[in-house]
Amino acid sequence: MDYEKIKEAAEGYRADMVRFLRQMISRPSESCEEKEVVECIKAEMEKVGFDKVEIDGLGNVIGWIGDGDKILAIDSHVDTVGIGNIENWDHDPYEGYETDEIIYGRGGSDQ
């Protein structure tokens, strides 16, 4: 694989990825309270063309693309710990404050 081609293709999606990350950050998602961020993820997966997207009984978002012989599974979590005292934050933890290099917010760099 040509790394530069992959990097160039990814750069074409930068604005969309930043928008989506900021959308997720803006939704509080403490353990057992992830419904809003789960719905956000499901909507984004549908928007970008997943063939099928569903939320199972435990609140997991499951998506399918294609129907080939190979299966690629990606496992992650969407819950966050509480923000504690908001006065301890330099920026609103649910704003998704953005600079040229960093997006600040609760859950923004957990994966």
Backbone hydrogen bonds, N-H to C=O, Kabsch-Sander energy under -0.5 kcal/mol:
donor,donor_aa,acceptor,acceptor_aa,energy
3,Y,1,M,-0.9
6,I,2,D,-1.9
7,K,3,Y,-3.0
8,E,4,E,-2.5
9,A,5,K,-2.4
10,A,6,I,-2.6
11,E,7,K,-2.2
12,G,8,E,-1.1
12,G,9,A,-0.5
13,Y,10,A,-1.9
14,R,11,E,-1.4
17,M,13,Y,-2.7
18,V,14,R,-2.8
19,R,15,A,-2.3
20,F,16,D,-2.4
21,L,17,M,-2.6
22,R,18,V,-2.5
23,Q,19,R,-2.0
24,M,20,F,-2.3
25,I,21,L,-2.6
26,S,22,R,-1.8
27,R,24,M,-1.5
31,S,80,T,-1.1
33,E,30,E,-2.7
38,V,34,E,-2.6
39,E,35,K,-2.4
40,C,36,E,-1.7
41,I,37,V,-2.3
42,K,38,V,-2.5
43,A,39,E,-2.4
44,E,40,C,-2.0
45,M,41,I,-2.5
46,E,42,K,-2.2
47,K,43,A,-2.4
48,V,44,E,-2.3
49,G,46,E,-1.0
50,F,45,M,-2.4
51,D,64,W,-1.7
52,K,64,W,-1.5
54,E,62,I,-2.6
56,D,54,E,-0.5
56,D,60,N,-2.3
59,G,56,D,-1.9
62,I,54,E,-3.1
62,I,60,N,-0.6
64,W,52,K,-2.6
73,A,71,I,-0.5
80,T,29,S,-2.2
86,I,84,G,-0.7
88,N,85,N,-2.3
89,W,86,I,-1.5
95,E,92,D,-1.8
96,G,92,D,-0.7
99,T,102,I,-3.0
104,Y,97,Y,-3.3
104,Y,102,I,-0.5
106,R,93,P,-2.3
108,G,105,G,-2.1
110,D,107,G,-0.7
